[in-house]
């Protein structure tokens, strides 16, 4: 009888989990019915307490809506907003804009804080808080010789840097075939490869050159700047093509690499637009679907799958950075997830069987991966809701970059679910129980994903440096970023902002997850900022986005604790200071980081000043703050300037150039991945050999 009871209890848990998962995928009416049913039978009293007497759950109140339903700016007429474009709810820029507007509602003077009668212009706020560089001209003056290429030694080094860093998370070109073709190109001076191939080569050089400027020990003579390689690639790509050309795989590669390079250069709006073109080109070629053509080899079939997932992860990263929806739904994707084997292993067991037998592949990947198969591919009789099945056959797989990329794709798919559900305008207006259930379900998915990582990739409770730290670091920052995105709606919930009242348990739970993820992301960094170290262990092309997500969440929380008199303000303050220290260090040689620092520093100082002036009203916060701040934090200066309506912005350190990085010392706990010495062996998205004929 007891065993039967345990079985029934287990079944109920499975049914409840399934209901929570489908709750935010059905119609609003059905979703609300599921929410009320779950609340009725829930043992959590605070969840029941969020239902009103009429049986309807509370919605997000007091105008604190995190999903944007309308555009308040004139993006056509405003020359300052056109480079930025529309910024939606998932973007940290939207969060900063809201926080800045909240701060600017009040005028700070020696007499205290009073409401500001002058309304803030939304377009002015967005342009002031944006750290994107799309307003900068992306051009190079003078003629560019399309035939000039770097010496062979420089080219080989740049190619190596590219495969050691970028290829890890963006395997859109082949290491084996592309490296062989570069060797033939330099070995035969009379060889004239297609201009599209030369465009891809220069885009690779551009990304590698950018990394070399971040880590100056890799700088070489006869190396052009990243922008020179980039513009040579653009001219080569358009030299033979009309404005609108029918896509092929090389064109998709060019568009994808161009979008990636725009992100690298800080032009996020441009990157998002070009990535959309690449996505549409790939869909036009059916790369988003499972390929059963008998005219292509098994290896080429796998190559095309990896092209799609490279673009998929890039587009979803840009979607969160800009707050905009993606170009296609996962429901229209049947492309299998990439197999966890390197290109060199494609002719060995079990990789060769995985590539040849789709049935064996589906069963193998269903057990190995978190999602099993793609949603449109999943067999209807599977009882697997999520998570991996432990199996000894998977323990024999040597950790490799293909397995890292598979984990990265899985995590991106969870992020995609969060954006599509939580931040859609209609869903944000649904009852809080529905929103809360969706957040908790997505948090549980991230927990299951984390628990299924192989030991070599697990970053949970990992101490010290190790062989796979680049992989761990890349997955860790993505993991915390995804959880921030999932739980961000809790921070704007009106119930948290009523002074003198305690927020409900479920609301505080998800808010704590968001804040904890922001803190843990910063805990991945040493206390002493080191830009070289960060470039060598992180996804350096978007690490600023991750830092800004964390800093913004903590600034929002600081404002909340100031306004409500909550405790532990000193702890939040210490994390904000660490984020500002890192942004300041990166700002020495990066305009985007400089802008990000100025935005966060200005908000931070105004929040601190407000807390100091309100110290009589909120004594707990002031006491906690006074134990943390020191004269070096410029707080005395802020107080002395209160009579002059302080909105102090610190002076940025002078740009010291690349030589400043050369003098920085590495900390003992710094982590280095062997890929900094050993090239990655990766995938072959497209075999260019046929293009030479």
N, C-alpha and C positions, 0 to 999 in steps of 0.2 A: 504493500500500500504506500509506504514511504517513497519507494522508487517511482511508483506511478505518479505520486504528487510532484516529485522533482521533474519528471518528464513533462507533466502538464505546465509546470512553472517555466520550464525552458521554452516550451512552445509559445506560451503567452509572451515571453520576452522577445521571441523571434517575430511574432505577429505585431507587437507594439513597435519594434524597430522598423518593420516593413511599413506600417502605417505612417510613422514619422517620415520615412523616406519619400513616400508617394504623396504626403500631405501637401507639399508645396509644388507638386507637379500636376495637380488636378485643378478643376475650376475653383474660383474663390468660395462658392457656396459649399462644395464638397470639402474643401480644405478647412473651412470653419467648422463644419460638422465633425470632422476628424479631430480637430483641436479641442472642441468641447467634450467629445467622448473621452479622449485621453485625459483631459483635465478632471473629468468626473470620477474616473477610476484611479487617478494618480494618488500616490501616498504623500505627495509633496504638497503641503498645505498652502505654501505661498503661491503655487501655481493656481490652485483653486481660487485664491484670493484675488487673482487678476481678472476674474470674471465678474461682470456687473450683475445687478439684480435682474436685469432683463435677459440675462443669459448670454450677452454679447461681450466678447473680450475687448479690452481697451485697445485703442490704436495709438500710434505715436502722436503725442499731443503737443500743444504749445508751439506749433510751427517747426518743431525739431525733426524735420523730415530729411533723411539721409539720401534718398533717391530723388533725382532731379526730374521734374515733370514738365518744366517749361524753361524757355530761354529768356533771361532778363537783360541780355546785352544785344546790341545791334552789331552782329559780327560782320555785316556787310560794310557799314559806314566807318566803323572804328578801325583805324589803321594800326592802333596799338594791340587790338585783340585779334586781328586776322592772323598774325603769325602763331598765336597761341591756339586759337580755335576753341570749339566748345569743350568744356571740362565737366565731366559727369561725376556722379556720386562716389564711385570706387577710387577716384584719384585723390592722392594726398594734397594736391593743389586745391581741390574743392574743400577739403577739411581745413586747410590753412586759411582759405578765403573766408570761411564761416567764422573761424576763431578770430581772425583779424577784424571782421565786421563787429563781432561781439565786443572786442576790446575797444574799438573806436566809437561804440555807443556812449562812452563816458569821456568826459574831459577831466584830466588830472591836473590839479593845481595845489598850491600851498593850503588852500581852504578845504581840500578834500577832493572827493570824487562826485561829479554831478553829471546828469544825463547830457549828452551832446545833442543839441537841437538841429545841427546841420546833418542831413542824411548823407550817407556815404555812397558815392557813385560805384556801382558794381563793377563796371569796366575798369575803373581806376584801381580798384582793389585787386582784381585778377592780374592786371599787368604788373602790379607792384610785388605780388607774392610769387609770381612764376619764376622758376629757375631754368626753364627751357631756353635754348639759344636760337630758336627759330626766327627771332627778330634780327639776328645777325645775318649779314649777307653771306650766302654760301657760294662763293665765286673765287676764281683765281685769275689774276690779270696777266696778260702776255700770252704768247703762243706756246702750246705744249707740243713737243715732238712726240708723235704717237709711236714712233719706232724705237725710241730710246728706252732701254731697260737697264736695271742695275747689273753690275758685274755678277758673274756666276756665284762667287762666294757670298756676296750680299744676298742674292736671291735665295740661295739655299738656306741661309740663316733666317731670313724672313719667313720662308716657308715652314721652317722648323718651329719658329715662334708661334705661327698661326696654329699649327696642329697641336702644339703644347697647351694652348690656352683657349682659343675660340672654338676649335673643333670639338672640344669636350661637350659643350652644350648646344652647338649649332652645326651639326654634321651635314652640311648641305653640299659639300664637295668631297671627292674621293681622295684619300691619302695615297693609296697605292697607284692608281692609274694617273692621277694628276701629277704626282711626284715623278713618275716615269716620263710623262710627257714634257715636264719642265726639263728633265735631263736631256731628252732628245732635242729640245728646242735650243739649248745652249751648246750641245755637241755638234749641231749642224747649222752653221751660220747662214746657209742658203735656204733653210726651211722657213716657209711663210705660213704660219698657222692662221686660222680664221680670226677675224677681229673680235668676235664674241669670246673666243678662248682667251685672247689677250686681255679683254676686259675683265674676265674672271680673275686672271693672274694679277692684274693691278689692284683689284678689289681685295684680294688676299694680301698683297703687299701693304695696302693702306691700313688694314686692321692690324697687321703685325707691326708696322711702323708706329702706330699709336701706342701699342703696348711697349715698344722700345723706348718711347719718350716717357712713359710712366716709370720704367725701370732702366735708367740711363746706362747701366753696364752693358746693355744690348745695343746701344747706339753705335753706328759704324759710319765711316767715311763713304761717300758716294751713295748714301741713303737719302732719298727724297723725303719730304714731309708727307704726312698722311693725306693732306688735302691735294697734293700734287698727284699722288697715285690715284686718288679718288676721281679727280677730274679727267685724268687720262683715261680711266676706265669708262667714264660717262661718254666721252667723245668717241672712244672705240665702239661702245655698245650701240651708239646711234649713227655711226658712220655709214652703215649699209642698210639701215632699216627705215621704213616709213614711220610716221608718227604712231599709227595703229597697225601693228603687225600680228599675224597669227602666232600664238605662243608655241614654243618647243621647250624641251628640258633645259637647254642652255639659257634660254631667255628667262625661265623661272629662276634658275640659279642667279643670274645677273640681278633680277629684281629683288630676290631675297637678300643677297649680299648687299645691294644698295640700301635696302631698308635697314639692315644691320649696321652699316657704316653711318647712316644718318643718326641712329641711336648713339653710336660711339662718339660722334661729333657733337652730341647734345641737341640735335634738331629732332625733337620727339614728334612734333606735329607732322613734319615731312616724312619721318620714318613710318608713322602710322598710315599715311596715305599710300606710300610706295608698297608697304607690306600688303595693303588691301589689293593692290594691283597684282602682286605675286600670288596671293590667295586665289583671286579670280582666274589668273592664268592657269594655275594648277588644277582648279576645278574644271576649267574648260578642257583640260587634258584628261580628266577623270582620275587624277592622282589621289583624290580623297576617297576612292573606292577600291575594293579588293580587285586585283587584276588577275584574270584567268586566261589571258591571251597565250596561245601556244607559239606565238612568233617571237617571244622574248625569253631569255634564259631565266632560270630561277634566281640567279644573282641579281640580274637587272630588275626583276620584280621586287626584290627586297630593297634595292637601291631606291626605287621610286617611293616605297613606303616611307623611307627615312627622310626623303625630301619633304614629304607632307608633314611629318611630325616636327621637323625643324621649323617650318613656317608656322605650324600650329602653336608651338611654344613661344615663338617670337611675337606672333599676333596677340596672344593672350597676355604676355607681359606688357605690350604697348596698350592693350585694352585697359589694364588696371592703371597704368601711368596716366592715361588721358581720361579715364572714366567713360569710355565709349564702348558700345557693343561691338562684338566681333562680326565678321562678314558672313559666317555661315553657322548653321546649327550642328551640334554633334549628332543629331538624328540623321543627318545626311552623310555621315562619315562611316564607311565600313572598312577603312584601311586598318589592317591588323597592326597591333603594337609591334615595335621592332624586337627582334629576337636578341637575347643577351649574349651574343657572340660577336667577336671581332671579324673584320673583313677577311683576315688571314685564315680564319677558322671556317669559312663558308664551305670548304671542300672536305671538312672533317665531320665525323659523327659527334653529337647528334645534329649539328647545324645543317648538314647536307640533307638529312631527312626532314627537318623542319621546313626547309625551303622547298622541298619537292612534294610533301604530303600535307595538304591543307587541313585534313582531318586530324592528323597527328599534331600538327601545330596548334590547332584550336584547343585540343585537350591538354597539351603541354603548357601552353600559355595561360589556360584557365586555372591551372594549379599553381603556376609560378608567379603570376602577377596579381596585383590587388584587384583590378577590374575584371580579370579573366579575359574577356574579349571586348571588343567595342560594343556599345549598346545594340546597334543594329545587327551585330554578328552573334549575339549571345544566344545559345540554344534555349528554347522555351522551357525545357524540363530541368534546367539547372536549379539546385537549391542553394547555390552560393550567393549570398547577399553582398559580401565584401570580405577582404582579407585574403592572405595567402595560406596555402596548405603546406605545412612542413613536410619535407620529403628529402631523404638522403641523397637522391639523385641531383638535387639542386646544390647540395653542399660541395659537390665536386667541381662546380664551375668556378674557375679562377676569377677573382674580381677584375673587372676591366671597364673601359670607358663606355662600351655598349650597354653594360648593365647599369652604369650610372645614368646614362641617357634614358633608359627605360624607366628608372625610378623618377627621373626628372619629369618625364611625360606624364606619369601617373599623378604626380603631385599637381601638375598644371591642369589636369582634367578636374581635380577637386576644386581648384581655384576658378575654373570656368563655371562649374556648377554654382559656386557662391555668387559670382557676378551675375549670371543669368537669372538666378532666383531672387536673391536678397536685394539686388539693386535695380531690378526692373520697376518702373514707376507704379504699375498696378499692385505688385506684391508688397511694396513698402507701405501701402495704405491698408493692408489686411490686418486683422487682429494681432495683438502682441503675442498671444499664444502660438499662432501660426508662425510668426517670425522667429520666436524663441525656439520652437521645435525644429525649424529649418537650420538655425545656427547650431544647435546641439548635435543634430544629425551630422552636419558637416564637420564639426569638431571631432566627433567620434570617428569619422572617416579618416581624418588626419592622424588620430591616435592609432587606428588600425594600420594605416600605411606605415607609420613609424615603427610599430611593433614587428612588422614584417621585413624590415631592412636586414640585409646580411650584415654580419659583424663588421666587415671591412668598411661598410658605409654608414654604420650607426653612429650618430653624434650624441646620443643620449648618454649622459654621465661619462663622456669620454674625457680623459685627462691627458695633458701633455701632447707632444708632437708625435706623429706617426707617418707611416708610408702613404696613407690615403687621405691626407688632410685636405687637399684641394677638393676631392670629391665630397668629403664630409662637410666642408665649409659651404660649398655650393648648395647642397641639399638642406643644410641647416638654415641658411638665410631665406631660402625659398619657403621652407616649412613655416618659419615664424612670420614671414610676410603673408602667407596664405591665411594663417590664423588671425592675424591682424585684420585682414580684409573680411573674414567671416564675422568676427565679433565687433567690428567697428560700430554697427547700428546701436549697440547697447550704450555707447558713450553719449549719444545724443538723445537718449530716451528721457522724457521730461520728468519721470519719477525719480531720477537720480539727482535732479537739480533743485528739489524743493528743500530749502533749508529747514533744519529741525526735524526732518523725517528720515527714516531709514529706508533705503531702496529695498525692493523685494529680493528674496534670495536668488531667484532665477535671473533677475536683472543684474544683480551684483556678480553672480557667477560668471556670466559671459563677459561683463565688463572687466573682471579680474583676469580672465583669459587673454583678453586683448592687451591689457597693460603688461601682464607677465610676458607675453610674447615680444612686446616692444623692448622690455628690459633684457630678456634673454638674447635678443638679437644684438644688443649692444654689449652684452657679456661675452660675445664671441670675439670682441676686439680687446687688445691689450689696453691697459690704462694709459700708456704712453703712445700717442699716435705715431704711426709709421706708414707713410704712403707707399713705400716700396714693398713692404711686407703685405699690405692689403692687395696691391695689384697682383702679387704672386700667388695668393691663395684664394682670391675671390673672383666672381664674375664681374670683372672690373668695368665692363661696358654698361652695367646697370646698378652697380653697388650704391651709387648716390641715391637712386630711387629707394632702395631698402633703408638707407640711413634716414632719409627724409620721412619715410613712413613711420619709423620708430620715433624720431624726434617730434613729429607732429602729434602722435598719439599721447606722448608724455606731456607736451605743452597743453593739449586739451585737458588732460587729467590734472595738471597743475592749476589751470584756470578753475576747474570744478572744485578742487580742494580749497582754493582761495575763497571761492564764493560760498561754500557751505561750511567752512571751518573744519574740514575733515582732517584726520591725523595723517602721519607718515608723509608729510609734504617734503621733509628733508631728504627722504629716500628718493622721491621723484626728482627733486632738485639735483641730486648728485648724478643721476642718470642723464638728465638734460645737459648738465655741464660736460659730461663725457662726450655726448653727441656733438656739442658745440666745439669742443676741443678737436675732434676728428674733422668736422667740417672746416674749421679754421685751417688745419694742416693741409687738407686737400685743396683749399682755396688758393694756396700759394701759387699753383700752376694750373688751375682749372677755373675758367670763368663761371661755369655752371655751379660748381661747388662754392665759389665766392658769392654768387647770388643766393644760393641756398643758405649759406651762413648768415648773410645779412638779414634775410627774412626771419629766420629762427631766432637770431640774436635780438632783433628788434622786438619781436613778440615776447621773448623771455624777459627782457628788461622792463617792458611795460607791465607785464604781469607781476613781476617782483615789486615794482614801484607801487602798484595798486595794493598789494598785500601789506606793504610797509605803512601806507597812509591809512589803511583800514585796520591797523593792528589793535585798536581799542575794541573794534567790533568783532574781530576774529582773533582772540588772544592765543588760541591753541596753535593756529597756523604760524603766527608771528614767533611764538616761542620755539617752535620746531625749526623755523627758518633761521632764527638767530643763532642756533647752535651749529648750523652748517656753513653759513656764509662767512667769509673772511675778507679783510681789506682788499685782497687781490681780486675779489669778485666785483669790485667797482660799486658795491652797494652804497658806501658813504658818498661817493660822487653822485649817485642817483638821488640820495636824500637831499644833498646840498643844492641840487638843481631843481628841486620840486617847485620852487617859486617861479620857474620859467617854463612851466608846462612841458615837463620832460617827455620826450619821445626819443630817447637817446639810442643811437645806433653806433656800435663800436667801430673804430677805424680798423680796416683790414690790414694785416701785415703786408709789407711790400712784397711783390712777386720776386722771388729769389732765383727763379730759373731752375733748370734741371740740376745744376750743380748742388743745390740745397739738398736734394735727395741723396746725393753721393756721400754727404757727410753724416747722414743719419745713422744711428747705431741700431742694430737689431737686438730685440729683447731675447733673453734666454729661452722664453717660452714660445718663440716664433715657430711657425710650422711651415715646412716646405714639402711639397709633393715631388716624387721622383720624376714627374713629367717635366719638371724644370730642367732635368738633365736627359731624360729618355723620351723620345718622341712617342706620341700616342699612335696607336694603330686603330684606324677608324673605318668609316664606311665609304661606299662608292656610289653617290647619288646618281651619277651619270657617267657612262663610259664615253669619253670624248674621242676615242681612237677613230671612230667612223668619220668624225668631222675633219680629219686630216686628209682624207681621200678626195 
